[in-house]
Amino acid sequence: MRQKSLARLGTVLFYLGGAVWVLYAAGKYLLGWDVSLRQFLPYHLAAVIPGVLLKRFSVRIVSVFNKP
């Protein structure tokens, strides 16, 4: 059960990191804000990197914490 929860959290973080670019595009092109990629990149990476790691290593994470 925990493995599925961690993998699901990884998926959510991954898609939230992608959604950052939707916000960037909406702000820059629809609302005319003066924003740069560098303002959004840290938020993208802060969500995508842990998301990928959680999806990839959820089995190992659970096995480490379930040792007797």
Backbone as JSON, one array per atom type, in Angstrom:
{
  "sequence": "MRQKSLARLGTVLFYLGGAVWVLYAAGKYLLGWDVSLRQFLPYHLAAVIPGVLLKRFSVRIVSVFNKP",
  "N": [[0.82, -1.2, 0.0], [1.91, 1.26, 0.82], [3.86, 1.6, -1.1], [2.38, 2.07, -3.42], [1.2, 4.48, -2.69], [3.42, 6.18, -2.48], [4.36, 6.08, -5.1], [2.17, 7.18, -6.39], [2.18, 9.76, -5.28], [4.59, 10.61, -6.39], [3.84, 10.7, -9.09], [1.92, 12.74, -9.02], [3.5, 14.93, -8.2], [5.2, 15.06, -10.41], [3.43, 15.81, -12.49], [2.54, 18.24, -11.46], [4.88, 19.7, -11.62], [5.08, 19.91, -14.38], [2.84, 21.44, -14.84], [3.64, 23.9, -14.04], [4.74, 25.12, -16.26], [2.52, 25.62, -17.76], [1.33, 27.63, -16.28], [3.36, 29.53, -16.56], [3.26, 30.03, -19.37], [0.63, 31.01, -19.59], [0.79, 33.31, -18.0], [2.8, 34.79, -19.32], [2.03, 34.96, -22.09], [-0.78, 35.21, -22.28], [-1.59, 36.96, -20.22], [0.3, 38.89, -20.35], [2.47, 39.33, -18.61], [5.7, 40.29, -17.42], [7.77, 37.99, -17.34], [10.37, 35.54, -16.81], [11.96, 32.5, -17.93], [13.69, 31.63, -15.98], [12.51, 32.31, -13.59], [10.56, 30.43, -13.19], [11.7, 27.93, -13.46], [13.03, 26.83, -11.08], [10.81, 26.02, -9.51], [9.63, 24.15, -11.17], [11.67, 22.19, -11.31], [11.85, 21.55, -8.6], [9.58, 20.09, -8.19], [9.5, 18.11, -10.2], [11.91, 16.57, -10.07], [11.93, 15.27, -7.41], [9.52, 13.91, -7.83], [10.03, 12.11, -9.96], [12.02, 10.58, -8.75], [10.6, 9.45, -6.59], [8.7, 7.91, -7.96], [10.38, 6.13, -9.3], [11.94, 4.86, -7.3], [10.23, 3.91, -5.31], [9.73, 1.3, -4.43], [12.15, 0.54, -3.26], [12.37, 2.45, -1.23], [10.22, 1.85, 0.47], [10.95, -0.76, 1.23], [13.27, -0.28, 2.69], [12.34, 1.08, 4.96], [10.67, -0.79, 6.1], [12.11, -2.8, 7.25], [12.84, -5.17, 9.8]],
  "CA": [[0.0, 0.0, 0.0], [2.76, 2.45, 0.88], [4.54, 1.75, -2.37], [1.45, 2.72, -4.34], [1.02, 5.87, -2.26], [4.62, 6.94, -2.85], [4.38, 6.2, -6.56], [1.11, 8.13, -6.75], [2.7, 11.08, -4.93], [5.57, 10.93, -7.42], [3.11, 11.07, -10.3], [1.31, 14.05, -8.79], [4.57, 15.93, -8.24], [5.67, 15.16, -11.79], [2.49, 16.6, -13.27], [2.56, 19.61, -10.95], [6.06, 20.33, -12.21], [4.73, 20.25, -15.75], [1.83, 22.49, -14.81], [4.33, 25.18, -13.86], [4.93, 25.73, -17.57], [1.21, 26.14, -18.19], [1.22, 28.92, -15.59], [4.31, 30.44, -17.21], [2.73, 30.42, -20.68], [-0.55, 31.84, -19.38], [1.23, 34.62, -17.51], [3.59, 35.52, -20.31], [1.38, 35.2, -23.38], [-2.18, 35.63, -22.16], [-1.75, 38.09, -19.32], [1.3, 39.91, -20.67], [3.41, 39.57, -17.53], [7.11, 40.29, -17.79], [8.39, 36.89, -16.59], [11.39, 34.8, -17.55], [12.01, 31.07, -17.63], [14.44, 31.42, -14.74], [11.62, 32.48, -12.44], [9.7, 29.25, -13.05], [12.49, 26.71, -13.5], [13.23, 26.18, -9.76], [9.57, 25.36, -9.08], [9.5, 22.98, -12.02], [12.62, 21.18, -10.88], [11.54, 21.14, -7.23], [8.5, 19.12, -8.23], [9.76, 17.01, -11.14], [13.0, 15.69, -9.61], [11.44, 14.34, -6.38], [8.47, 13.08, -8.39], [10.65, 11.02, -10.7], [12.7, 9.71, -7.78], [9.6, 8.69, -5.85], [8.15, 6.89, -8.86], [11.4, 5.14, -9.66], [12.51, 4.15, -6.16], [9.23, 3.7, -4.26], [9.9, -0.05, -3.91], [13.31, 0.54, -2.37], [12.09, 3.3, -0.07], [9.34, 1.08, 1.35], [11.68, -1.9, 1.78], [14.22, 0.21, 3.69], [11.64, 1.45, 6.19], [9.92, -1.94, 6.63], [13.02, -3.81, 7.8], [12.63, -5.37, 11.25]],
  "C": [[0.86, 1.27, 0.0], [3.47, 2.7, -0.44], [3.65, 2.44, -3.39], [1.26, 4.18, -3.98], [2.22, 6.73, -2.66], [4.7, 7.13, -4.36], [3.32, 7.19, -7.03], [1.54, 9.56, -6.43], [3.74, 11.53, -5.95], [4.92, 11.37, -8.71], [2.5, 12.46, -10.17], [2.37, 15.15, -8.84], [5.09, 16.14, -9.65], [4.73, 16.04, -12.61], [2.36, 18.04, -12.76], [3.76, 20.38, -11.5], [5.82, 20.72, -13.66], [3.72, 21.39, -15.82], [2.44, 23.87, -14.58], [4.48, 25.89, -15.2], [3.62, 26.23, -18.15], [0.99, 27.51, -17.55], [2.15, 29.96, -16.22], [3.74, 30.95, -18.54], [1.51, 31.33, -20.53], [-0.15, 33.24, -18.92], [1.94, 35.44, -18.57], [2.78, 35.9, -21.54], [-0.07, 35.65, -23.29], [-2.35, 36.89, -21.31], [-0.72, 39.19, -19.55], [2.27, 40.24, -19.56], [4.84, 39.54, -18.07], [7.83, 39.25, -16.92], [9.42, 36.2, -17.47], [11.33, 33.32, -17.13], [12.7, 30.81, -16.29], [13.59, 31.6, -13.49], [10.79, 31.23, -12.19], [10.49, 27.95, -12.98], [12.72, 26.07, -12.13], [11.97, 25.45, -9.27], [9.32, 24.09, -9.89], [10.41, 21.87, -11.53], [12.34, 20.68, -9.47], [10.4, 20.14, -7.17], [8.86, 17.9, -9.07], [10.83, 16.05, -10.6], [12.54, 14.77, -8.48], [10.34, 13.41, -6.91], [9.02, 11.89, -9.14], [11.34, 10.05, -9.75], [11.71, 8.87, -6.99], [8.99, 7.59, -6.72], [9.15, 5.77, -9.1], [11.81, 4.28, -8.49], [11.51, 3.88, -5.04], [9.36, 2.31, -3.64], [11.05, -0.09, -2.91], [13.06, 1.34, -1.11], [11.24, 2.52, 0.93], [10.12, -0.07, 1.99], [12.69, -1.46, 2.85], [13.52, 0.5, 5.01], [10.83, 0.31, 6.8], [10.82, -3.04, 7.17], [12.79, -3.93, 9.31], [13.8, -4.9, 12.1]]
}
